[in-house]
Amino acid sequence: MEVVTQREFREFLLEHRTQMRQVTRDLEFMKSVTVQDVGTEMALRITGISLSSLTRERDRPGTLIKWKKDGKTCLYDIWSLKAYNESRNMEPLPQTMRAA
């Protein structure tokens, strides 16, 4: 059993409360998304990676990113992009998704 000071405990609670708020915002965002597939520009915003990295990752065997071509347009499954982000995250809670 670890003994912590009252200040350490307050800091711990504040940090986790902030993380929980972010998770709640992410969840609300995901619930508000009615479209399952997003274009390349939105995929770049969601993942926070460059176009070349996104292209390389989507073509990598075993990738979490699901995509398809609709004519000349690449469409990405939004849930797979979120799963990709979570797989890269070293923290137990997901990172903030960038606003559109």
C-alpha positions as CSV (number, residue, x, y, z in Angstrom):
1,M,0.0,0.0,0.0
2,E,1.4,3.4,-1.0
3,V,0.9,6.4,1.1
4,V,0.2,9.7,-0.7
5,T,-0.2,13.2,0.6
6,Q,-3.4,15.1,0.3
7,R,-1.9,17.3,-2.3
8,E,-0.7,14.3,-4.4
9,F,-4.2,12.8,-4.1
10,R,-5.8,16.1,-5.3
11,E,-3.4,16.3,-8.2
12,F,-4.2,12.6,-9.1
13,L,-8.0,13.3,-9.0
14,L,-7.6,16.5,-11.1
15,E,-5.5,14.7,-13.7
16,H,-8.0,11.8,-14.0
17,R,-11.0,14.1,-13.9
18,T,-9.5,16.0,-16.9
19,Q,-8.9,12.7,-18.7
20,M,-12.4,11.5,-18.1
21,R,-13.8,14.8,-19.4
22,Q,-11.8,14.3,-22.6
23,V,-13.0,10.7,-22.9
24,T,-16.6,12.0,-22.5
25,R,-16.0,14.6,-25.2
26,D,-14.5,12.0,-27.5
27,L,-17.4,9.7,-26.9
28,E,-19.9,12.5,-27.6
29,F,-18.1,13.3,-30.8
30,M,-18.2,9.7,-31.9
31,K,-21.9,9.5,-31.1
32,S,-22.5,12.6,-33.2
33,V,-20.8,11.2,-36.2
34,T,-23.5,9.8,-38.4
35,V,-21.2,9.0,-41.3
36,Q,-19.0,5.9,-40.9
37,D,-16.6,6.8,-43.7
38,V,-14.6,10.0,-43.8
39,G,-12.4,11.5,-46.5
40,T,-8.6,11.8,-46.5
41,E,-8.7,15.4,-45.0
42,M,-10.8,14.3,-42.0
43,A,-8.7,11.1,-41.6
44,L,-5.6,13.3,-41.4
45,R,-7.2,15.5,-38.7
46,I,-8.4,12.5,-36.7
47,T,-5.0,10.6,-36.7
48,G,-2.8,13.7,-36.6
49,I,-0.3,12.1,-39.1
50,S,0.9,13.2,-42.5
51,L,-0.6,12.1,-45.8
52,S,2.5,10.0,-46.6
53,S,2.3,8.3,-43.2
54,L,-1.5,7.7,-43.6
55,T,-0.9,6.2,-47.1
56,R,2.0,4.0,-45.8
57,E,0.0,2.9,-42.8
58,R,-3.2,2.0,-44.7
59,D,-1.1,-0.1,-47.1
60,R,0.8,-1.9,-44.3
61,P,-0.2,-5.5,-43.8
62,G,-2.1,-6.0,-40.5
63,T,-3.0,-2.3,-40.1
64,L,-6.0,-1.2,-38.1
65,I,-7.0,1.4,-40.6
66,K,-9.8,0.2,-42.9
67,W,-10.3,2.1,-46.1
68,K,-11.8,1.8,-49.5
69,K,-11.8,3.6,-52.8
70,D,-14.9,5.2,-54.2
71,G,-13.8,6.3,-57.7
72,K,-10.7,8.5,-57.1
73,T,-11.7,9.2,-53.5
74,C,-10.3,7.3,-50.5
75,L,-12.8,6.7,-47.7
76,Y,-11.6,5.7,-44.2
77,D,-13.7,4.0,-41.6
78,I,-13.9,6.4,-38.7
79,W,-13.9,3.7,-36.0
80,S,-10.7,2.1,-37.4
81,L,-9.0,5.5,-37.3
82,K,-10.0,5.9,-33.6
83,A,-8.7,2.3,-32.9
84,Y,-5.4,3.3,-34.7
85,N,-5.0,6.3,-32.5
86,E,-5.7,4.3,-29.4
87,S,-3.1,1.7,-30.4
88,R,-0.4,4.4,-30.7
89,N,-1.3,6.0,-27.4
90,M,0.9,5.0,-24.5
91,E,-1.5,6.4,-21.9
92,P,-4.5,4.3,-20.7
93,L,-7.0,6.9,-22.0
94,P,-7.4,8.1,-25.6
95,Q,-5.9,11.3,-26.9
96,T,-7.9,14.3,-27.9
97,M,-9.3,14.2,-31.4
98,R,-8.7,17.3,-33.3
99,A,-11.7,19.5,-34.1
100,A,-12.8,19.8,-37.7
